[in-house]
């Protein structure tokens, strides 16, 4: 049984590694001849809109999924006429357009930020009058890891952004003074069964995820339930199949939905070592209609992204219960090259493991100070 995957980055790489023990085979399509999956699976190098290549790619596949949410919906629809595609292209389309995404949240009764469309730069001032400052201006399509976003705090910021922004459809959102950022990873099978992982606390710098702590510290069961309720509404409204990630802000003890990703997610990498069934295996189970695996976890985890450069592997692996994952990418600034997962039986032991990481990790960009502050408050 061969699964087709659109996108050949590290998420696809980890999907394949999760699928091989299940007896699955994989074929990837990615425009880059350097996509990491070429080391472990058949890779078709072609543009996502190349219909001839898509036709050839789809031949003999059981189904198609994707590891990259900016795959053109046109490609997903083209393939859906030839082979099952999960998650459904309609979910991909909703997640790709921030205005439509926020409209979906609002229509389902899920709390989200105030927002207004900005079809062209000339309409920015009117949008600011409606939303107020501070606000966040984003391109409606594309953009990830902080790209395509402007934080507007003053009238001068608005004027500067108006001169800089591209002539594309944008969205202006009210700035939420959140306490922290959280994400929920969930999976829904072709049979309609749903499983949820615990909420995870995420720390970003320069718009890029640097650190995830799982389960999220100070996790109120009511907060977990609220996240699951919101996710269930989205999953069922879209007849969703596969793993879905929803990112939330916590504000005054309540959740505010920020965005969703129709795929496995960086903040769920800890599940490889940390859950009975990883997000990657559960995605494959879901799209194949197999029984979903348990998401239970008994320990505490920290996942640290390796951005732009790599530490010495031997130094990292000296740390007790450290698990290192390298993606086989050439280093360059702001590029995700790998991740490290630490596992511990208690929060205090996790704090100790974080503190024993080599000096490479104790720079501000790794955001470890946030974890230390929390664990210090537990000890106090």
C-alpha positions, 0 to 999 in steps of 0.5 A: 500500500503506497501513500502519496504525500504532497511536500517533502520536508521534515514533517513528511520525513517523520510521517514516513518513519511512522508508517514503515512499521505499519508496512506502508510505502510512500511517494512524495512530490515536492518542487525542491530537488533537495527535499529531505524525504529523498533519502528515505522514499521515492520523490517526484520533483515537480511543481505542485501545479504541474498536471502531468506530474500530478497525474503520474504521481497519483498512479497506483496510490492508495490515497494522498495527504500533505505535510505542507498547508500551502500546497495549492488547493488546485493540486489537491482538487486535481488529485481528488478526482483520481484518488482519495485526498485527506484532509479534504481539499475544503479544509485545506482551502479554509486553513489557507485563507486567514479571513475565511479561517477566522470566519469559520471559527466565528460561525462555529461559535469559537472565540477568536480575535476581532478581524476585518478584511483589508483587500488593498493597502488603501483600505488599511486606515479604515480597517484600523479605525474599525479594529483600533490599535494595537493590531496585527496585519497579516497577508490572508494567504501564505506566510508562516513562521512570522512571515507576512505579518506586521504589528501595528502599535502606533499611527506611524507603524500604520503608515510605514506598513501601508507603504510596505505591504504587498498588493494582496488581500490582507486581514487586520486582527485585534492584538490579544495581550495573551498570557501564553500560546497553546496548541491542541493536536487532534485526529479524526478518522475516516470512521468519525472517531476523534482523539485529542492530545493534551494542550501544549504550551509554546514559546516563539521568537521572531515568529518561529516556534522555539520551545514546546512544553507538554503537557502545558503547565498549570493546565486546567481541565476546563481549558483542555475541555474547551479546546477539545470542544472547539476542535470537535466543532471544526472537525465535524463541520469540515468532515475532516480526516487526519491530524488537525492542529489548532493554535490558541491564545490564553487570555484571562483564563479563556481560549482565543482561537488564532489559527489552524494547520491541516497537518501534523505540527511542530508542537507535536513532535514530542509525541514521538517519544511522549505519547503511546501513539505519535501524531504521525502514526495517528495521522496515517491511521486516520487517513487509512480508516484504521483504529486511532491509537491512544494519546495517553502520556504519563511524563513531562516533555520539552521540545526544543527546535534547532534553528539555523545551526546545530549543536554537537550531537555528542554533547546533546546526547549526554543529557539524560533522556534526550532524544535528538532528531536531525532533518538532513538539511543544510544550515541557513538562518531561520531554517528548522534543522532538527529538534530535541525532546527531553523526557522526565517523570516530574516537572522538577526533573525536566527543569534539571534536564533543561539546565544541563543542556550544553551552553549552545541552548542557553542563548535567548533564542531558545526561550528556556528562561520561560521554562526555568521561571515556571519550574522555579515557581513550583519549587518555591 
